[in-house]
Amino acid sequence: ELNFHGDPNIGLYGKACDKFCLVGNFITDDNQKRLEKYLDVPVKKCFVAGTDLVGLFAAVNSNGILVSCLANDNEMKHFQKIADDIGINFGIVGSKFSAVGNLILCNDKGAIASKLFTKAEVKKMAECLDVEIVRAKLAKNDIVGSSGIATNKGCLLHRDASEREIKVVEDILKVDADIGTANFGSPFVGAGIITNSHGTLIGTGTTSPEMQRIIDSLKLE
């Protein structure tokens, strides 16, 4: 379990995949080591729009990094360097809907994008992440990135996700999906978890039953 500055919504500050983890520049050395240990990937520190809210403004998989156009020129150069060093794509999302991390749910096999994005924007995202992307809602809301968390092994969704929505996610991400909560009842599981196929870090407000559900859904045992 982990929090940043006392905030258990750790998913707003970081995003991970099976190759790397992006996290806000503020992170302590101790927490960086914990992330690297449990996720078994290098952790890259960065800013977006002068903030540490990297998980809010970015979406990642092992093929690419997508960042909001709110990032300034120096931040863009930093992300480009990270992508070049890893050998993956880097893309900028030009949408007025800037909370990219809240609006995209993805793994290395597919992605669900918010219906707030245009088809043209989604086409560019698909090229960067190199996966099929479908525009959809989760639990009847548009913030699909906060309403779910996915790895290449499994997926956990907002507790109010419908059977039909779960089926769409499973078809596109090609993993089993379940519903649950984090951080003592929050349905926005994407905001409370940083995870990949190797391990997971969960906000400090999460109860033992929630933790077990998260571990089972993401097939981490």
PyMOL commands that place a pseudoatom at each C-alpha (Angstrom):
pseudoatom trace, name=CA, resn=GLU, resi=1, chain=A, elem=C, hetatm=0, pos=[0.000, 0.000, 0.000]
pseudoatom trace, name=CA, resn=LEU, resi=2, chain=A, elem=C, hetatm=0, pos=[1.162, 3.489, -0.851]
pseudoatom trace, name=CA, resn=ASN, resi=3, chain=A, elem=C, hetatm=0, pos=[0.182, 7.147, -0.757]
pseudoatom trace, name=CA, resn=PHE, resi=4, chain=A, elem=C, hetatm=0, pos=[1.751, 10.273, -2.220]
pseudoatom trace, name=CA, resn=HIS, resi=5, chain=A, elem=C, hetatm=0, pos=[1.680, 13.347, 0.046]
pseudoatom trace, name=CA, resn=GLY, resi=6, chain=A, elem=C, hetatm=0, pos=[-1.014, 11.586, 2.079]
pseudoatom trace, name=CA, resn=ASP, resi=7, chain=A, elem=C, hetatm=0, pos=[-3.196, 11.107, -1.025]
pseudoatom trace, name=CA, resn=PRO, resi=8, chain=A, elem=C, hetatm=0, pos=[-4.243, 7.460, -1.614]
pseudoatom trace, name=CA, resn=ASN, resi=9, chain=A, elem=C, hetatm=0, pos=[-5.297, 8.269, -5.218]
pseudoatom trace, name=CA, resn=ILE, resi=10, chain=A, elem=C, hetatm=0, pos=[-1.879, 7.161, -6.424]
pseudoatom trace, name=CA, resn=GLY, resi=11, chain=A, elem=C, hetatm=0, pos=[-3.136, 6.437, -9.955]
pseudoatom trace, name=CA, resn=LEU, resi=12, chain=A, elem=C, hetatm=0, pos=[-3.427, 10.182, -10.563]
pseudoatom trace, name=CA, resn=TYR, resi=13, chain=A, elem=C, hetatm=0, pos=[0.335, 10.509, -10.098]
pseudoatom trace, name=CA, resn=GLY, resi=14, chain=A, elem=C, hetatm=0, pos=[1.607, 7.514, -12.031]
pseudoatom trace, name=CA, resn=LYS, resi=15, chain=A, elem=C, hetatm=0, pos=[0.966, 5.085, -14.884]
pseudoatom trace, name=CA, resn=ALA, resi=16, chain=A, elem=C, hetatm=0, pos=[2.703, 1.772, -15.529]
pseudoatom trace, name=CA, resn=CYS, resi=17, chain=A, elem=C, hetatm=0, pos=[2.980, -0.945, -18.167]
pseudoatom trace, name=CA, resn=ASP, resi=18, chain=A, elem=C, hetatm=0, pos=[5.205, -4.001, -18.517]
pseudoatom trace, name=CA, resn=LYS, resi=19, chain=A, elem=C, hetatm=0, pos=[8.195, -1.972, -19.770]
pseudoatom trace, name=CA, resn=PHE, resi=20, chain=A, elem=C, hetatm=0, pos=[8.244, 1.134, -17.536]
pseudoatom trace, name=CA, resn=CYS, resi=21, chain=A, elem=C, hetatm=0, pos=[6.397, 3.346, -15.056]
pseudoatom trace, name=CA, resn=LEU, resi=22, chain=A, elem=C, hetatm=0, pos=[5.876, 7.112, -15.324]
pseudoatom trace, name=CA, resn=VAL, resi=23, chain=A, elem=C, hetatm=0, pos=[5.456, 9.021, -12.077]
pseudoatom trace, name=CA, resn=GLY, resi=24, chain=A, elem=C, hetatm=0, pos=[5.460, 12.622, -10.852]
pseudoatom trace, name=CA, resn=ASN, resi=25, chain=A, elem=C, hetatm=0, pos=[8.816, 14.266, -10.220]
pseudoatom trace, name=CA, resn=PHE, resi=26, chain=A, elem=C, hetatm=0, pos=[8.043, 14.765, -6.518]
pseudoatom trace, name=CA, resn=ILE, resi=27, chain=A, elem=C, hetatm=0, pos=[8.314, 11.073, -5.619]
pseudoatom trace, name=CA, resn=THR, resi=28, chain=A, elem=C, hetatm=0, pos=[10.672, 10.197, -2.768]
pseudoatom trace, name=CA, resn=ASP, resi=29, chain=A, elem=C, hetatm=0, pos=[13.602, 7.865, -3.424]
pseudoatom trace, name=CA, resn=ASP, resi=30, chain=A, elem=C, hetatm=0, pos=[11.986, 5.377, -1.043]
pseudoatom trace, name=CA, resn=ASN, resi=31, chain=A, elem=C, hetatm=0, pos=[8.710, 5.312, -2.963]
pseudoatom trace, name=CA, resn=GLN, resi=32, chain=A, elem=C, hetatm=0, pos=[10.551, 5.136, -6.279]
pseudoatom trace, name=CA, resn=LYS, resi=33, chain=A, elem=C, hetatm=0, pos=[12.380, 2.037, -5.040]
pseudoatom trace, name=CA, resn=ARG, resi=34, chain=A, elem=C, hetatm=0, pos=[9.072, 0.504, -3.931]
pseudoatom trace, name=CA, resn=LEU, resi=35, chain=A, elem=C, hetatm=0, pos=[7.540, 1.084, -7.346]
pseudoatom trace, name=CA, resn=GLU, resi=36, chain=A, elem=C, hetatm=0, pos=[10.579, -0.413, -9.086]
pseudoatom trace, name=CA, resn=LYS, resi=37, chain=A, elem=C, hetatm=0, pos=[10.586, -3.408, -6.751]
pseudoatom trace, name=CA, resn=TYR, resi=38, chain=A, elem=C, hetatm=0, pos=[6.881, -4.306, -7.030]
pseudoatom trace, name=CA, resn=LEU, resi=39, chain=A, elem=C, hetatm=0, pos=[6.377, -3.435, -10.701]
pseudoatom trace, name=CA, resn=ASP, resi=40, chain=A, elem=C, hetatm=0, pos=[9.799, -4.803, -11.767]
pseudoatom trace, name=CA, resn=VAL, resi=41, chain=A, elem=C, hetatm=0, pos=[10.314, -1.995, -14.315]
pseudoatom trace, name=CA, resn=PRO, resi=42, chain=A, elem=C, hetatm=0, pos=[12.337, 1.242, -14.442]
pseudoatom trace, name=CA, resn=VAL, resi=43, chain=A, elem=C, hetatm=0, pos=[10.524, 4.288, -13.026]
pseudoatom trace, name=CA, resn=LYS, resi=44, chain=A, elem=C, hetatm=0, pos=[10.766, 7.531, -15.022]
pseudoatom trace, name=CA, resn=LYS, resi=45, chain=A, elem=C, hetatm=0, pos=[10.053, 10.826, -13.261]
pseudoatom trace, name=CA, resn=CYS, resi=46, chain=A, elem=C, hetatm=0, pos=[8.268, 13.591, -15.175]
pseudoatom trace, name=CA, resn=PHE, resi=47, chain=A, elem=C, hetatm=0, pos=[5.975, 16.624, -15.019]
pseudoatom trace, name=CA, resn=VAL, resi=48, chain=A, elem=C, hetatm=0, pos=[2.878, 17.456, -17.070]
pseudoatom trace, name=CA, resn=ALA, resi=49, chain=A, elem=C, hetatm=0, pos=[1.687, 21.068, -17.187]
pseudoatom trace, name=CA, resn=GLY, resi=50, chain=A, elem=C, hetatm=0, pos=[4.052, 21.799, -14.307]
pseudoatom trace, name=CA, resn=THR, resi=51, chain=A, elem=C, hetatm=0, pos=[2.243, 19.291, -12.069]
pseudoatom trace, name=CA, resn=ASP, resi=52, chain=A, elem=C, hetatm=0, pos=[2.987, 15.832, -10.697]
pseudoatom trace, name=CA, resn=LEU, resi=53, chain=A, elem=C, hetatm=0, pos=[-0.358, 14.508, -11.994]
pseudoatom trace, name=CA, resn=VAL, resi=54, chain=A, elem=C, hetatm=0, pos=[1.237, 12.293, -14.634]
pseudoatom trace, name=CA, resn=GLY, resi=55, chain=A, elem=C, hetatm=0, pos=[-1.407, 9.584, -14.214]
pseudoatom trace, name=CA, resn=LEU, resi=56, chain=A, elem=C, hetatm=0, pos=[-4.128, 12.135, -14.884]
pseudoatom trace, name=CA, resn=PHE, resi=57, chain=A, elem=C, hetatm=0, pos=[-2.561, 13.553, -18.037]
pseudoatom trace, name=CA, resn=ALA, resi=58, chain=A, elem=C, hetatm=0, pos=[-0.937, 10.466, -19.631]
pseudoatom trace, name=CA, resn=ALA, resi=59, chain=A, elem=C, hetatm=0, pos=[-1.829, 6.968, -20.848]
pseudoatom trace, name=CA, resn=VAL, resi=60, chain=A, elem=C, hetatm=0, pos=[0.755, 4.270, -21.555]
pseudoatom trace, name=CA, resn=ASN, resi=61, chain=A, elem=C, hetatm=0, pos=[1.295, 0.747, -22.781]
pseudoatom trace, name=CA, resn=SER, resi=62, chain=A, elem=C, hetatm=0, pos=[4.422, -1.106, -23.858]
pseudoatom trace, name=CA, resn=ASN, resi=63, chain=A, elem=C, hetatm=0, pos=[4.128, 0.414, -27.348]
pseudoatom trace, name=CA, resn=GLY, resi=64, chain=A, elem=C, hetatm=0, pos=[3.656, 4.085, -26.588]
pseudoatom trace, name=CA, resn=ILE, resi=65, chain=A, elem=C, hetatm=0, pos=[3.148, 7.094, -24.339]
pseudoatom trace, name=CA, resn=LEU, resi=66, chain=A, elem=C, hetatm=0, pos=[0.198, 9.439, -24.919]
pseudoatom trace, name=CA, resn=VAL, resi=67, chain=A, elem=C, hetatm=0, pos=[0.316, 12.820, -23.200]
pseudoatom trace, name=CA, resn=SER, resi=68, chain=A, elem=C, hetatm=0, pos=[-2.085, 15.756, -23.021]
pseudoatom trace, name=CA, resn=CYS, resi=69, chain=A, elem=C, hetatm=0, pos=[-1.269, 18.822, -25.116]
pseudoatom trace, name=CA, resn=LEU, resi=70, chain=A, elem=C, hetatm=0, pos=[-1.168, 20.745, -21.809]
pseudoatom trace, name=CA, resn=ALA, resi=71, chain=A, elem=C, hetatm=0, pos=[2.434, 19.519, -21.468]
pseudoatom trace, name=CA, resn=ASN, resi=72, chain=A, elem=C, hetatm=0, pos=[4.877, 22.326, -22.263]
pseudoatom trace, name=CA, resn=ASP, resi=73, chain=A, elem=C, hetatm=0, pos=[7.756, 22.120, -24.753]
pseudoatom trace, name=CA, resn=ASN, resi=74, chain=A, elem=C, hetatm=0, pos=[10.384, 21.028, -22.208]
pseudoatom trace, name=CA, resn=GLU, resi=75, chain=A, elem=C, hetatm=0, pos=[8.055, 18.357, -20.816]
pseudoatom trace, name=CA, resn=MET, resi=76, chain=A, elem=C, hetatm=0, pos=[7.313, 17.103, -24.360]
pseudoatom trace, name=CA, resn=LYS, resi=77, chain=A, elem=C, hetatm=0, pos=[11.050, 16.827, -25.052]
pseudoatom trace, name=CA, resn=HIS, resi=78, chain=A, elem=C, hetatm=0, pos=[11.480, 14.862, -21.821]
pseudoatom trace, name=CA, resn=PHE, resi=79, chain=A, elem=C, hetatm=0, pos=[8.689, 12.429, -22.782]
pseudoatom trace, name=CA, resn=GLN, resi=80, chain=A, elem=C, hetatm=0, pos=[10.147, 12.081, -26.286]
pseudoatom trace, name=CA, resn=LYS, resi=81, chain=A, elem=C, hetatm=0, pos=[13.526, 11.200, -24.761]
pseudoatom trace, name=CA, resn=ILE, resi=82, chain=A, elem=C, hetatm=0, pos=[11.937, 8.610, -22.441]
pseudoatom trace, name=CA, resn=ALA, resi=83, chain=A, elem=C, hetatm=0, pos=[10.106, 7.066, -25.418]
pseudoatom trace, name=CA, resn=ASP, resi=84, chain=A, elem=C, hetatm=0, pos=[13.269, 7.087, -27.568]
pseudoatom trace, name=CA, resn=ASP, resi=85, chain=A, elem=C, hetatm=0, pos=[15.328, 5.486, -24.790]
pseudoatom trace, name=CA, resn=ILE, resi=86, chain=A, elem=C, hetatm=0, pos=[12.765, 2.692, -24.371]
pseudoatom trace, name=CA, resn=GLY, resi=87, chain=A, elem=C, hetatm=0, pos=[12.219, 2.389, -28.125]
pseudoatom trace, name=CA, resn=ILE, resi=88, chain=A, elem=C, hetatm=0, pos=[8.488, 3.147, -28.245]
pseudoatom trace, name=CA, resn=ASN, resi=89, chain=A, elem=C, hetatm=0, pos=[6.115, 5.719, -29.753]
pseudoatom trace, name=CA, resn=PHE, resi=90, chain=A, elem=C, hetatm=0, pos=[5.276, 9.117, -28.274]
pseudoatom trace, name=CA, resn=GLY, resi=91, chain=A, elem=C, hetatm=0, pos=[2.044, 10.915, -29.088]
pseudoatom trace, name=CA, resn=ILE, resi=92, chain=A, elem=C, hetatm=0, pos=[0.371, 14.172, -28.073]
pseudoatom trace, name=CA, resn=VAL, resi=93, chain=A, elem=C, hetatm=0, pos=[-3.405, 14.225, -27.614]
pseudoatom trace, name=CA, resn=GLY, resi=94, chain=A, elem=C, hetatm=0, pos=[-4.630, 17.536, -29.021]
pseudoatom trace, name=CA, resn=SER, resi=95, chain=A, elem=C, hetatm=0, pos=[-8.125, 17.264, -27.556]
pseudoatom trace, name=CA, resn=LYS, resi=96, chain=A, elem=C, hetatm=0, pos=[-9.677, 19.971, -25.361]
pseudoatom trace, name=CA, resn=PHE, resi=97, chain=A, elem=C, hetatm=0, pos=[-10.357, 17.059, -22.981]
pseudoatom trace, name=CA, resn=SER, resi=98, chain=A, elem=C, hetatm=0, pos=[-6.948, 17.078, -21.373]
pseudoatom trace, name=CA, resn=ALA, resi=99, chain=A, elem=C, hetatm=0, pos=[-7.225, 14.421, -18.627]
pseudoatom trace, name=CA, resn=VAL, resi=100, chain=A, elem=C, hetatm=0, pos=[-5.923, 11.735, -20.982]
pseudoatom trace, name=CA, resn=GLY, resi=101, chain=A, elem=C, hetatm=0, pos=[-5.190, 9.233, -18.195]
pseudoatom trace, name=CA, resn=ASN, resi=102, chain=A, elem=C, hetatm=0, pos=[-8.777, 9.515, -16.939]
pseudoatom trace, name=CA, resn=LEU, resi=103, chain=A, elem=C, hetatm=0, pos=[-10.165, 8.974, -20.431]
pseudoatom trace, name=CA, resn=ILE, resi=104, chain=A, elem=C, hetatm=0, pos=[-8.235, 5.958, -21.779]
pseudoatom trace, name=CA, resn=LEU, resi=105, chain=A, elem=C, hetatm=0, pos=[-8.137, 2.385, -20.421]
pseudoatom trace, name=CA, resn=CYS, resi=106, chain=A, elem=C, hetatm=0, pos=[-5.469, 0.299, -22.136]
pseudoatom trace, name=CA, resn=ASN, resi=107, chain=A, elem=C, hetatm=0, pos=[-3.080, -2.616, -22.036]
pseudoatom trace, name=CA, resn=ASP, resi=108, chain=A, elem=C, hetatm=0, pos=[-0.741, -4.014, -24.698]
pseudoatom trace, name=CA, resn=LYS, resi=109, chain=A, elem=C, hetatm=0, pos=[-3.620, -5.756, -26.502]
pseudoatom trace, name=CA, resn=GLY, resi=110, chain=A, elem=C, hetatm=0, pos=[-6.236, -3.019, -26.872]
pseudoatom trace, name=CA, resn=ALA, resi=111, chain=A, elem=C, hetatm=0, pos=[-7.730, 0.185, -25.512]
pseudoatom trace, name=CA, resn=ILE, resi=112, chain=A, elem=C, hetatm=0, pos=[-11.052, 1.751, -24.572]
pseudoatom trace, name=CA, resn=ALA, resi=113, chain=A, elem=C, hetatm=0, pos=[-11.241, 5.509, -25.169]
pseudoatom trace, name=CA, resn=SER, resi=114, chain=A, elem=C, hetatm=0, pos=[-13.827, 7.964, -23.903]
pseudoatom trace, name=CA, resn=LYS, resi=115, chain=A, elem=C, hetatm=0, pos=[-16.582, 8.976, -26.297]
pseudoatom trace, name=CA, resn=LEU, resi=116, chain=A, elem=C, hetatm=0, pos=[-15.512, 12.568, -25.580]
pseudoatom trace, name=CA, resn=PHE, resi=117, chain=A, elem=C, hetatm=0, pos=[-12.681, 12.048, -28.089]
pseudoatom trace, name=CA, resn=THR, resi=118, chain=A, elem=C, hetatm=0, pos=[-13.353, 12.382, -31.820]
pseudoatom trace, name=CA, resn=LYS, resi=119, chain=A, elem=C, hetatm=0, pos=[-12.814, 9.452, -34.188]
pseudoatom trace, name=CA, resn=ALA, resi=120, chain=A, elem=C, hetatm=0, pos=[-9.824, 11.290, -35.690]
pseudoatom trace, name=CA, resn=GLU, resi=121, chain=A, elem=C, hetatm=0, pos=[-8.240, 11.727, -32.247]
pseudoatom trace, name=CA, resn=VAL, resi=122, chain=A, elem=C, hetatm=0, pos=[-8.796, 8.061, -31.443]
pseudoatom trace, name=CA, resn=LYS, resi=123, chain=A, elem=C, hetatm=0, pos=[-7.219, 7.024, -34.753]
pseudoatom trace, name=CA, resn=LYS, resi=124, chain=A, elem=C, hetatm=0, pos=[-4.010, 8.896, -33.781]
pseudoatom trace, name=CA, resn=MET, resi=125, chain=A, elem=C, hetatm=0, pos=[-4.061, 7.294, -30.333]
pseudoatom trace, name=CA, resn=ALA, resi=126, chain=A, elem=C, hetatm=0, pos=[-4.354, 3.850, -31.919]
pseudoatom trace, name=CA, resn=GLU, resi=127, chain=A, elem=C, hetatm=0, pos=[-1.252, 4.545, -34.023]
pseudoatom trace, name=CA, resn=CYS, resi=128, chain=A, elem=C, hetatm=0, pos=[0.761, 5.578, -30.945]
pseudoatom trace, name=CA, resn=LEU, resi=129, chain=A, elem=C, hetatm=0, pos=[-0.357, 2.719, -28.681]
pseudoatom trace, name=CA, resn=ASP, resi=130, chain=A, elem=C, hetatm=0, pos=[-0.343, 0.292, -31.660]
pseudoatom trace, name=CA, resn=VAL, resi=131, chain=A, elem=C, hetatm=0, pos=[-3.608, -1.394, -30.626]
pseudoatom trace, name=CA, resn=GLU, resi=132, chain=A, elem=C, hetatm=0, pos=[-7.248, -1.434, -31.622]
pseudoatom trace, name=CA, resn=ILE, resi=133, chain=A, elem=C, hetatm=0, pos=[-9.193, 1.292, -29.787]
pseudoatom trace, name=CA, resn=VAL, resi=134, chain=A, elem=C, hetatm=0, pos=[-12.950, 1.378, -29.266]
pseudoatom trace, name=CA, resn=ARG, resi=135, chain=A, elem=C, hetatm=0, pos=[-14.867, 4.409, -27.993]
pseudoatom trace, name=CA, resn=ALA, resi=136, chain=A, elem=C, hetatm=0, pos=[-17.175, 3.406, -25.147]
pseudoatom trace, name=CA, resn=LYS, resi=137, chain=A, elem=C, hetatm=0, pos=[-18.551, 4.301, -21.721]
pseudoatom trace, name=CA, resn=LEU, resi=138, chain=A, elem=C, hetatm=0, pos=[-18.059, 2.476, -18.435]
pseudoatom trace, name=CA, resn=ALA, resi=139, chain=A, elem=C, hetatm=0, pos=[-20.727, 2.539, -15.730]
pseudoatom trace, name=CA, resn=LYS, resi=140, chain=A, elem=C, hetatm=0, pos=[-22.521, 4.993, -18.046]
pseudoatom trace, name=CA, resn=ASN, resi=141, chain=A, elem=C, hetatm=0, pos=[-19.767, 7.589, -17.632]
pseudoatom trace, name=CA, resn=ASP, resi=142, chain=A, elem=C, hetatm=0, pos=[-17.078, 9.001, -19.902]
pseudoatom trace, name=CA, resn=ILE, resi=143, chain=A, elem=C, hetatm=0, pos=[-14.065, 8.766, -17.586]
pseudoatom trace, name=CA, resn=VAL, resi=144, chain=A, elem=C, hetatm=0, pos=[-13.176, 5.239, -18.649]
pseudoatom trace, name=CA, resn=GLY, resi=145, chain=A, elem=C, hetatm=0, pos=[-9.522, 5.571, -17.552]
pseudoatom trace, name=CA, resn=SER, resi=146, chain=A, elem=C, hetatm=0, pos=[-10.503, 6.250, -13.932]
pseudoatom trace, name=CA, resn=SER, resi=147, chain=A, elem=C, hetatm=0, pos=[-13.292, 3.672, -14.091]
pseudoatom trace, name=CA, resn=GLY, resi=148, chain=A, elem=C, hetatm=0, pos=[-10.950, 0.773, -14.777]
pseudoatom trace, name=CA, resn=ILE, resi=149, chain=A, elem=C, hetatm=0, pos=[-7.421, -0.545, -14.469]
pseudoatom trace, name=CA, resn=ALA, resi=150, chain=A, elem=C, hetatm=0, pos=[-5.963, -3.146, -16.826]
pseudoatom trace, name=CA, resn=THR, resi=151, chain=A, elem=C, hetatm=0, pos=[-2.833, -5.213, -17.347]
pseudoatom trace, name=CA, resn=ASN, resi=152, chain=A, elem=C, hetatm=0, pos=[-2.020, -7.929, -19.873]
pseudoatom trace, name=CA, resn=LYS, resi=153, chain=A, elem=C, hetatm=0, pos=[-3.376, -10.485, -17.377]
pseudoatom trace, name=CA, resn=GLY, resi=154, chain=A, elem=C, hetatm=0, pos=[-6.631, -8.995, -16.116]
pseudoatom trace, name=CA, resn=CYS, resi=155, chain=A, elem=C, hetatm=0, pos=[-8.860, -5.976, -15.604]
pseudoatom trace, name=CA, resn=LEU, resi=156, chain=A, elem=C, hetatm=0, pos=[-10.840, -4.427, -12.747]
pseudoatom trace, name=CA, resn=LEU, resi=157, chain=A, elem=C, hetatm=0, pos=[-13.753, -2.118, -13.542]
pseudoatom trace, name=CA, resn=HIS, resi=158, chain=A, elem=C, hetatm=0, pos=[-16.078, 0.356, -11.802]
pseudoatom trace, name=CA, resn=ARG, resi=159, chain=A, elem=C, hetatm=0, pos=[-18.568, -1.542, -9.605]
pseudoatom trace, name=CA, resn=ASP, resi=160, chain=A, elem=C, hetatm=0, pos=[-21.503, -0.281, -11.712]
pseudoatom trace, name=CA, resn=ALA, resi=161, chain=A, elem=C, hetatm=0, pos=[-20.120, -1.475, -15.059]
pseudoatom trace, name=CA, resn=SER, resi=162, chain=A, elem=C, hetatm=0, pos=[-22.838, -3.383, -16.928]
pseudoatom trace, name=CA, resn=GLU, resi=163, chain=A, elem=C, hetatm=0, pos=[-22.517, -6.904, -18.335]
pseudoatom trace, name=CA, resn=ARG, resi=164, chain=A, elem=C, hetatm=0, pos=[-22.471, -5.441, -21.838]
pseudoatom trace, name=CA, resn=GLU, resi=165, chain=A, elem=C, hetatm=0, pos=[-19.710, -2.961, -20.929]
pseudoatom trace, name=CA, resn=ILE, resi=166, chain=A, elem=C, hetatm=0, pos=[-17.658, -5.722, -19.295]
pseudoatom trace, name=CA, resn=LYS, resi=167, chain=A, elem=C, hetatm=0, pos=[-17.985, -7.829, -22.467]
pseudoatom trace, name=CA, resn=VAL, resi=168, chain=A, elem=C, hetatm=0, pos=[-16.772, -4.921, -24.647]
pseudoatom trace, name=CA, resn=VAL, resi=169, chain=A, elem=C, hetatm=0, pos=[-13.723, -4.452, -22.401]
pseudoatom trace, name=CA, resn=GLU, resi=170, chain=A, elem=C, hetatm=0, pos=[-12.923, -8.181, -22.416]
pseudoatom trace, name=CA, resn=ASP, resi=171, chain=A, elem=C, hetatm=0, pos=[-13.243, -8.353, -26.216]
pseudoatom trace, name=CA, resn=ILE, resi=172, chain=A, elem=C, hetatm=0, pos=[-10.957, -5.371, -26.818]
pseudoatom trace, name=CA, resn=LEU, resi=173, chain=A, elem=C, hetatm=0, pos=[-8.357, -5.829, -24.065]
pseudoatom trace, name=CA, resn=LYS, resi=174, chain=A, elem=C, hetatm=0, pos=[-8.423, -9.632, -24.491]
pseudoatom trace, name=CA, resn=VAL, resi=175, chain=A, elem=C, hetatm=0, pos=[-8.397, -10.330, -20.740]
pseudoatom trace, name=CA, resn=ASP, resi=176, chain=A, elem=C, hetatm=0, pos=[-11.019, -11.306, -18.163]
pseudoatom trace, name=CA, resn=ALA, resi=177, chain=A, elem=C, hetatm=0, pos=[-12.613, -8.351, -16.377]
pseudoatom trace, name=CA, resn=ASP, resi=178, chain=A, elem=C, hetatm=0, pos=[-14.327, -8.084, -13.002]
pseudoatom trace, name=CA, resn=ILE, resi=179, chain=A, elem=C, hetatm=0, pos=[-15.857, -5.232, -10.976]
pseudoatom trace, name=CA, resn=GLY, resi=180, chain=A, elem=C, hetatm=0, pos=[-14.725, -3.817, -7.645]
pseudoatom trace, name=CA, resn=THR, resi=181, chain=A, elem=C, hetatm=0, pos=[-13.606, -0.796, -5.637]
pseudoatom trace, name=CA, resn=ALA, resi=182, chain=A, elem=C, hetatm=0, pos=[-10.443, 0.656, -4.080]
pseudoatom trace, name=CA, resn=ASN, resi=183, chain=A, elem=C, hetatm=0, pos=[-9.599, 3.133, -1.334]
pseudoatom trace, name=CA, resn=PHE, resi=184, chain=A, elem=C, hetatm=0, pos=[-12.486, 2.205, 0.970]
pseudoatom trace, name=CA, resn=GLY, resi=185, chain=A, elem=C, hetatm=0, pos=[-15.311, 2.035, -1.535]
pseudoatom trace, name=CA, resn=SER, resi=186, chain=A, elem=C, hetatm=0, pos=[-14.246, 4.276, -4.419]
pseudoatom trace, name=CA, resn=PRO, resi=187, chain=A, elem=C, hetatm=0, pos=[-15.552, 2.875, -7.716]
pseudoatom trace, name=CA, resn=PHE, resi=188, chain=A, elem=C, hetatm=0, pos=[-12.859, 4.830, -9.599]
pseudoatom trace, name=CA, resn=VAL, resi=189, chain=A, elem=C, hetatm=0, pos=[-10.308, 2.049, -9.324]
pseudoatom trace, name=CA, resn=GLY, resi=190, chain=A, elem=C, hetatm=0, pos=[-7.988, 3.553, -11.940]
pseudoatom trace, name=CA, resn=ALA, resi=191, chain=A, elem=C, hetatm=0, pos=[-7.349, 6.513, -9.638]
pseudoatom trace, name=CA, resn=GLY, resi=192, chain=A, elem=C, hetatm=0, pos=[-6.352, 4.309, -6.703]
pseudoatom trace, name=CA, resn=ILE, resi=193, chain=A, elem=C, hetatm=0, pos=[-3.983, 1.786, -8.293]
pseudoatom trace, name=CA, resn=ILE, resi=194, chain=A, elem=C, hetatm=0, pos=[-0.667, 1.697, -10.203]
pseudoatom trace, name=CA, resn=THR, resi=195, chain=A, elem=C, hetatm=0, pos=[-0.163, -1.740, -11.722]
pseudoatom trace, name=CA, resn=ASN, resi=196, chain=A, elem=C, hetatm=0, pos=[1.312, -3.929, -14.454]
pseudoatom trace, name=CA, resn=SER, resi=197, chain=A, elem=C, hetatm=0, pos=[1.542, -7.674, -15.081]
pseudoatom trace, name=CA, resn=HIS, resi=198, chain=A, elem=C, hetatm=0, pos=[4.317, -8.054, -12.482]
pseudoatom trace, name=CA, resn=GLY, resi=199, chain=A, elem=C, hetatm=0, pos=[2.718, -6.410, -9.460]
pseudoatom trace, name=CA, resn=THR, resi=200, chain=A, elem=C, hetatm=0, pos=[0.475, -3.714, -8.069]
pseudoatom trace, name=CA, resn=LEU, resi=201, chain=A, elem=C, hetatm=0, pos=[0.561, -0.791, -5.658]
pseudoatom trace, name=CA, resn=ILE, resi=202, chain=A, elem=C, hetatm=0, pos=[-2.712, 0.236, -4.067]
pseudoatom trace, name=CA, resn=GLY, resi=203, chain=A, elem=C, hetatm=0, pos=[-3.804, 3.411, -2.258]
pseudoatom trace, name=CA, resn=THR, resi=204, chain=A, elem=C, hetatm=0, pos=[-3.531, 3.253, 1.537]
pseudoatom trace, name=CA, resn=GLY, resi=205, chain=A, elem=C, hetatm=0, pos=[-7.300, 3.555, 2.042]
pseudoatom trace, name=CA, resn=THR, resi=206, chain=A, elem=C, hetatm=0, pos=[-7.915, 0.138, 0.463]
pseudoatom trace, name=CA, resn=THR, resi=207, chain=A, elem=C, hetatm=0, pos=[-9.504, -2.549, 2.665]
pseudoatom trace, name=CA, resn=SER, resi=208, chain=A, elem=C, hetatm=0, pos=[-8.415, -6.195, 2.814]
pseudoatom trace, name=CA, resn=PRO, resi=209, chain=A, elem=C, hetatm=0, pos=[-11.483, -7.494, 0.869]
pseudoatom trace, name=CA, resn=GLU, resi=210, chain=A, elem=C, hetatm=0, pos=[-10.916, -4.823, -1.802]
pseudoatom trace, name=CA, resn=MET, resi=211, chain=A, elem=C, hetatm=0, pos=[-7.255, -5.783, -2.010]
pseudoatom trace, name=CA, resn=GLN, resi=212, chain=A, elem=C, hetatm=0, pos=[-8.113, -9.445, -2.495]
pseudoatom trace, name=CA, resn=ARG, resi=213, chain=A, elem=C, hetatm=0, pos=[-10.564, -8.563, -5.263]
pseudoatom trace, name=CA, resn=ILE, resi=214, chain=A, elem=C, hetatm=0, pos=[-7.940, -6.409, -6.980]
pseudoatom trace, name=CA, resn=ILE, resi=215, chain=A, elem=C, hetatm=0, pos=[-5.323, -9.181, -6.752]
pseudoatom trace, name=CA, resn=ASP, resi=216, chain=A, elem=C, hetatm=0, pos=[-7.812, -11.788, -8.067]
pseudoatom trace, name=CA, resn=SER, resi=217, chain=A, elem=C, hetatm=0, pos=[-9.057, -9.583, -10.934]
pseudoatom trace, name=CA, resn=LEU, resi=218, chain=A, elem=C, hetatm=0, pos=[-5.551, -8.664, -12.060]
pseudoatom trace, name=CA, resn=LYS, resi=219, chain=A, elem=C, hetatm=0, pos=[-4.399, -12.283, -11.603]
pseudoatom trace, name=CA, resn=LEU, resi=220, chain=A, elem=C, hetatm=0, pos=[-1.414, -11.286, -9.535]
pseudoatom trace, name=CA, resn=GLU, resi=221, chain=A, elem=C, hetatm=0, pos=[-1.068, -14.436, -7.434]
for i in range(1, 221): cmd.bond("trace and resi %d" % i, "trace and resi %d" % (i + 1))
show_as sticks, trace
zoom trace
